Amino acid sequence: MKYEHDPVLKQELVRIANSLEMHHIDLDRVGCIRSYGSKARRVLARCHSLPKVIQTAMLSKPFYVVEIISEQFDKLDEEEKTKTLIHELLHIPKCFGGGFKHHNYVNRRLVEKLYKKLNNTY
């Protein structure tokens, strides 16, 4: 696997989070990584966090990383790319403590609702 920072996608995450008023997300503590060489075929992106135990041991604040699986994500049209980024941001809980919102909360219906809201802000 190869990883690299993606400042363009980071800017897009910032735009989406700000437009959707996701003020609970500390955007300075969210990274955006593009990965290459994944064997996953049905995964477009992943959200990772620094686990609480590691935060405590390192005397660190929470940090999240949105990983874009380049081989899959790059095939998407712009609408699906935006929806994928919304989906990954939704995994970050309101407490921004290092945990995750699971797929019982993060679902297609919510992503579609927020995508429509995002498009109405422009």
Summary of the structure (lengths in Angstrom):
residues: 122
radius of gyration: 14.2
end to end distance: 37.0
largest distance: 43.4
contacts: 329
relative contact order: 0.19
helix: 43%
strand: 18%
